[in-house]
């Protein structure tokens, strides 16, 4: 049975895949944008809607404006709240990251309560709300990170994106407890890669890959380890978690841990000698001298470079049935769309 579903952040890297899958299921999707006059932002989704024979509605809303999601949420069955900035370069973390994440979550969830019809909300959080720095694992005496862990090391001056996701998710859980109309489920993806449906996306994920293949790290990549996951798996996880109302809590969505050097090897194997890839691993001491040029603070370098991580995504496999894309495939498909 088709539903009416509000999706915030639906033109983004993850959100566009969520909208695509929802439309292909025959749902009516309400998409919110700050400026619906900017048709170039959502034309590709209108094409998917036409092809799917489903209805796509465009609504105007701003994360920071109280009450502006109320009309879009009225009459909806579900809300997928994905809108939250993921940018690698910013001048004012409070204004560009923290406030939009926190106030946006409050405004969307308040709109859900006012609607009287919304019964289920899926919030896109991140493993950044599970941990802030790779060093957290060892410092907390952990062998791996699970859904039980919370980020306690980020702040308004260190790992600000992670801090914004942590504050927003904690606020969402507080708001769920204060009412009984709707239930909340949270998706905590790791570093999202894979193909983009939207060529001009400003996602930090796409910027990261562009930097990696364009020669920015030519003289050496930091020994940084990430957990990666395919954007299509993340999108499917949202839908599976929404539709199975027995699922509760948080879901880490993560496929595989890789260092930047291991990621480079995958790219080189897929596209031999095509890109200006890093020639070596940059010594940690050298990063303290030049890290600023890559946007890396000394504290970030100290707490992340050379620190391994392990992330447990068993819950997503058991309860949602996620069968993760091989990272090699995700990398190939991502580069094809850059």
N, C-alpha and C positions, 0 to 999 in steps of 0.2 A: 504493500500500500504506500503510495507516494505521500511525502510529507512536505510541509513548508518549513524551510530551514534558513536561518540567518547565518551568514558567514562574514566575519570581520577579517580583514587582511586577505581577502580572497583573490587579490591580484598578485600576491607575493609568490615567492619560490615554492613554499609548501602549500600555501592556500589555494593556488591555482590548480594544483593536482587534486586537492580535496574537492573543489568546485567541479572539476571535470568528472570525477567519480560519482558525485552526488547527482549531477545532471544525467549521466549515463544510466543511473538507476531510475530516472524519471521523476525526481523530486523537483519541486519549485524552490529555487535558490534565490534568496535576497542577499545581494552583495552591497556592502557599504563602502563608500569612498568619500574622501574629504571634498572632492570636486567631481561631480558626475558629468560635468561638461568636458572633462578630459577623456574623451571617448577612446583615445589610443591606448589607455590603460587597461581597457576591458574588452576591446573588439575581438580579441582571440577567444575569449570566453563566450561571447555571443555566437561565434561560429560553432563552438562546441554545443551550445544549447540548441541551435537550429538543427545541427546534425543529429542530436539525440532526441529531438522532438520534445524537449523539456522547456520549462519556463525559467528565464533568468530576469530578475528584477533588479534595478539599480537604485540604491537609496544613498542619500547624502548624510554623512555623520562625521564628527570629529572626536577623536579619543578624549580630548581634554574638555569638551563641552558637556556639562551635566544635562542629562535629559535628552540628548540628541539621538540616542539609539531607541528611544521609547516607541516611536511610530514604526520603525522598521521591525521591532521585536513583537509588536502587537499581532496576535493571531498565529505566531510561529509555534511549531512543535518542539524544535530544538535550536540550540545556538552552538556554533563552533566559533570560539573566540581565538583567532590566530594573530590579530593585529598587535604588533609590538615591535619596536625598532630593533633590527640587528644590523648595526653599522660598525665598521672597524675604525672609521675616522670621525671624530666629533670634537667640538670645541667646548661644549657645555653639557656634561653628563647628566646633570639634574634635569635640564630642559629637554635634551634630545633623547635620553634613554629612560631615566628613572620615572619622571612624571607621566609620560605617555603610557608606560607599562602599568604603573600602579593606578592612576586615575582612569585609564582606559578600562581596566578590569573592573573597577568599581562601577563605572557608568554602564558597562554592558550587562553586568550581573544585576544591577538595580533595574535595568530595563526588562530583564527576564522576569523578575518578581512582579513588576507592574503589569506585565502582559497578562498574567493569570492563566496563560495557555502553555508556556514553555515548561516542559517536564524534565528535560535533559540538557546539560551543558558540557561540552568538551572544551577544555582549556589547553592551549599549547604552551607548555612550560619548556623546560630544557634540563639536560643533565647539569647545566650551570646552576640549577637550584639544588642539585644533589651535592655537588662539590665546587669549590671555587678555583683551587690550584691543585695540580697533580700531587704536590707535596702533602696535601691533606690526608691522603690515604695512609701513608707511613706514619704521619704525626698522630693520627687517630687510632693507630694500631689495627688497621683494616687490611684484609687480604683482597677485598674487592668492594666496590660501591654497589649498593642496592637501593631500592625504593625507600628503605627505612632511613637513609642518610639525608642530612640537610646541609646546605652550604653555610658555613659559619665563618669563612675567612675573607669574603668579599665585602667591600664597603663603597661609599660614595667616592672614594679616592683610589681604590684598587679593584680591578676587575669589575668595572662599573656595569657592564652588560649583565654579568652573572648576578650582581647585586639587584639589578632591576627585575630579573626573572624570579629571584628568590622572594623579594618583597611582594610581587604581584601574585605568585602562587599562594603564599601564606595568607594574603588577604582574601583570596578566592575561597580557601578552606574555611576561614572565619565566617565569611558571608554565607556559605552553604549551611553552616551550623545554626545560623540565626533564622532559618526559615525551613518549611517542609514542602514547598511546592515543587521544587526541582532538585534533581540529584546531579552531582558533579563527578566527572572523571577527568584525570589529568594525563596528558601525554608529555613525556620527558625525553625528547630525542637527543642523541649525541650530535656530533658535527655532521650536518646534512650535506650530502653531495648527490650527484645524479643529474639527469637532463632537466633543463628549464623549459617550461612551456612559453615563457615570455622573454623575448630577446633583450629587452631593455631593463630587466630587473636590477635593482641596486643591492641585492642581497649580499651580505658579507661572505657567504659561501662561494658565490660566483667570483667575487673580488679576490678571495683567497686563491682560487684556482688560476685565475688570470695572472695574478702576481707570480705564482709558482712557475707557470710555463712561459712567461714573457721575459724572464731574465732578472727579475728583482733580486732573487737569491742566487744569482749565477756564481758568486764567489764562495758560497757556502750556505747550506740550510741549517737552521738551529736544530739541535737534537731534541725536538719536541714530539711527544707522543699524543695522539688524539684517538678517540673512538669515532669511527665513521659509520654512517648509515645512509641508505638510498632514500631519496625524497619520496619515491613511490611507495616504499614500505611505511614511511612516516604518515603519508596521506591515508593509506589503507588502515593503519592502526587507529587513526581518528574515527573512521567510519565504523570499524568493527567494535570499538569501545563504546561508541554512541548507541549502536543498534542492540548490543547485548547489555540490557539494563541490569543484569546480575553482576557485571563487572564493576569493581569499586576501586577507589584509591588512585595511586600513581602507576604509570607504566613506563619503565625505561625502554626506549626503542633504540637499540644499538646493535650493530652487526659485527664489527671487528676493530681491534686496536692496531694502529700502525704508526710508526714514526714518519716524519716528513721524508726521511731518506728512503724508507720502504715504499712510500707513496710515489716518490720520484722514480723508483725502479719499475713500478707498475706502469707509469706513464711512458717511460722509455721503451719498455717491452711492447706496449700497444702502438706507439708512434716513434719508431727508431729515428733518432737524430733530427726530429722535426722541430723541437722546441729548445729554447735556451734554458735548460734545466740546471739546477745546482750541480757543481762539479765535485763537491765534497761536503762533509759535515763541518759546520763552523765550530771551532773550539769555544767552549763556554766563556773563557776569560775574554776572548775577543768581542763577544756580544756585549759585555759590560762597557766596552769602548765605543761600539758603533750601533748598539741596539736601538738607540733613540731614532736612528734613521729609518728603522723599520717599525717604529711605533711601539717598541718594547721597553718598558720601564725596568730598572735594575731589580726591583722587587719581583716583577713578573719573571724575569730571567732566573733569579735565584730560586724561585719556588716552582718553576715548571720545566725549565731546560734540564734534561738528564734524569727526570723523575718519571718512572713508569706508572701506568695505571691499569686497572682491570675493572670492567663494568659488567655486571650480571644482568642480562636481559631475559632470563628464563621465564619470568612471569608473562612477558609478551608472547612467548612461543607457546606456553601451556594454555593460557586463558584466552588469547586472541587468535592463536593459530598462525602467527606470522612466520613465514618461511623467507628468510632474508636473501635479498639479491647478493651475489658475490660482489665484493668491492671492485674487482677488476672490471666487471661489467658496468658498474656505476660510474667509474672513472672514464671509461671509453664513451659512454653515452653522454656524460656531462661535457666533455671536451668537444663532442660533435655539435653541441648547441651553443658554444661560446662564440 
